[in-house]
Amino acid sequence: AVVSTQSTGNTKTYDELQTLIKTKLMPKTSRISESYRFSRAKQEPQETLAMFMGRLKTLASFCEYGDGFDRQVLDKFVQGLSSERIREHLIDDATIRTSAQALEKALAKEDSGSSAHKMACNSVRPSKKNHGANKRNNVDQSQKSKTETV
């Protein structure tokens, strides 16, 4: 669709008008303010590792980092992690070169920690059969002590 402006005789397409309106009405933020916002990012409590990485990449896309984009994202990802255990694992891994590798290794570490936690919880829980027997023994012992004191 072509729109004509009668006063100037110019014709512009709808897309050109949209672009013109956006550039005039939406002020451009400074690179410094975008870099500041990026530098302050930390993983939120309910934010997954993948969500955090995506948010960092979005924030960094406004910073004009050029060729250093992925390195900036990688460094900020490690710095902003909420898990100290995962952060230390990534810091100690000298093979990580990209943000994608960091995310992959962080996810693997998160999964291994989750599996270890589940195994530890399962080994601590008494089985239902033994748990019931323990309750019966405790009741028997308390009844026995009551009869002995009487």
N, C-alpha and C positions, 0 to 999 in steps of 0.2 A: 504494500500500500504506500502510496506517495502522498505526502501532505504538502500543501502549498501555503506559503506565508505571503499574503497579498501585499503587505507594505513594502517588502524588499524584493519580492519576485523570486526568492529562493525556494527550491523544492528539496525536501529531505524525506528519506524513508523513515518508517516507524522506528527501526533499529537505531538509525542515526539520531533521531530525536530522543530516544531512551538514553543513549550514551551521553548526549549533550546535557540532559536533565541530571543524570547521575553525577557528572563531573562538576556541574554548577551547584547542585544542592548538597552533595555529600563531600564535606571537606576532607582532604587527604591528610592522614595523620603522619607525623614525622617518623622517620626511621628510628630515631633515638627513643621515642615513646614506645614504639613496637618492640624494640630490643629490650627495653626496660620491662615491659609486660612479659616477654618471653623469659627473661632472666629470673623473674619472680615465681615462675611456675613450679608447683610441687604436686605430686600425686595426691588426689583427694581420697578421703577414706573409702568411698564406695566405687572408686574408679579402678577398672581393671588395668593391667599392664598395657594391653593393646589400645584401650581407650586413651590412656595417658600418652602413649607414643603418638597416636593420631592427633591429639590436642597440641602436642609440642610441634608437630610438623605443620599444623595449621598456623600456629602462632609464629613460627620461624619463617613461614612463607611471606610474611609482611615485613621482614627485617632486612631484606636485600643482602643476604649473606653470600650469594653467588656460589662459587666453587666450594666454599666452606660450609655450606648448608648442612650436609649430613654430619659432619664432625661436630657442629654446634648442637644439633639434635641429639647425637650420641652422648656428648658430654652432659647435656642438661638432663637427659633421661636418667643417667646414672646418679647425678647429683640430686635429682628431685624425687627419687624413689622413696616410698614410705617404709619399705622393708630394709632394715640395716643388713640382714643376712644376705639378701639378693644383691644389694649394693656392693658389699664386700666381695662376694663371689665374682661380680663383673669387674671390679677393680683389679682383682688378682689374676684375671684371665688375659694374658698378653696376646692372645690370638684374635681378639675382637677388633675389627677394623671398620665396621659399618653399624648404623643404627639398627638395621634389620638383624644383624648377627646378635647384637645386644638384646633385642627383644626376644629372639629365639632362645638364647641362653637363659634369660630371665624367666621365661615361661617354663623352661625345663627345670630350673631350680625351684620355682614355685610348685610345680607338680611333684617333684621329689620330696619337698618339705611337707606337702599335704599328705602324701602317701606315708611318710615316716610318722607323721602325727597320728594318722588313722591306725597304723600298726601299733603304736605305743598305747593308744587308748584301748584298743582291743585286747592287748596283753594284760592290761590292768584290771579290766572288768572281770568279775567272777562269773562263772557260768550260772545259768538259771538253776540248774539242778543242785549245784553246791550251795548257791545262795539260799535256796529254800531249806536245805539241810541245816545250814548255819542258823537260820531263824528258829527252826525247831530245837536245835541244841541250846540256843540262848533261852528259849522259853522253858525247856526242861531244867536247865541250870537254875533259873530264877525260881521255879516252883520247888525244886529240890532244896534251895537255900531257905525258902520260906518254911518248909516242913521241918527242917533241921532246927530252926530258931524257935519253933513252937513247942 
